[in-house]
Amino acid sequence: MRWKSPGAVAAFTSLYKSMNVERVAPFFEAFRDSLRASADRDEPRIGLLTPGAFSETYFEMRRWRAISASCWSKATISR
C-alpha cells in the first residue's frame, strides 16, 4: 500500500531523521567483501546457510535475504 498523503510522507521523513536511521546496504557490502577476501580463489562462490522455515528467526532471515540479495547481485553485475 502506498501513502497518498503528503503529510504522512513528511511525518515519516522527519521521524526517520530524528531516529538517525541508516541504510543497511553498506553492512552487507562489507560482509560480502570480507567473505571474498577470506576465500582462496579469485572468483569465489559464497553461500549462506540458515536454519530454515522452522526457525523462530525465519521472518528476519527472509528480510535479511531480500536486502542482502540486492547487494550480492550488484557486485556480480559490476564485475
N, C-alpha and C positions, 0 to 999 in steps of 0.2 A: 504494500500500500504506500502510495506517495503522499507526502504532505503537500496540500494545496495552499495552505495559509502562509503568507509571508511572515506573519507574526510568529508562527511555530518554528519556522526556519531560523529566524533571528533569535528566538529563545534558546534553541538547541545550540546555535553557533556560540552565543555568549556563555552558555553552560559549559560547552567543551573548552572554551578559552579559560574560563575560571577554574576548571579542574585540571588544567595542564595535560590534556590527553595528547598522547604522541602516537605516531604511526608505528606499527609493529614490523613492517617490512624490513627495516634495517637489521633487526634481530635475526630474521630468517636468512637474510643475505649473508650476514656474518657467520651464522651457524653452518650454512651450506659451504661457504669458503673454508671454514675450519675443517669440515669433514673432507673436502677435496684436498686440502693441504696435508692431511694425515694419511692420505692414500699413497700406495706405492706405484700408481700409474699416472700417466699424463691425462687421460680422459676416464676417470673412474665412474662406475655406475653405483649410485648411492640409493639404498633402500632403507626405509624406517619402518620398524615393526611396532604395532600397537596391540593391546590386549583384545581388541575387537568389540563387537556389539554387546557382549555380556559384562563389560567393564562399567563401573559406576561413573567413569570419566568419558564414556563413549561420545557424548554430545560435544564436550570440549575438544576431544580428539578430531571429530568431524570438522569443527570450526577451524581448528589449527591446520588441518589438512587443506581446507579451502583457501586459507590465507597463504600458507606456505607454497601451495601448488603454483600460484602465480609467480612467486619468486624463483622457483625451480625452472619453470618454463621460460621465463625471460632470460635466464642465464643460458639455457640451451639454445635459444634462438640467436642470442648475440654472439655466440661462438662460431 
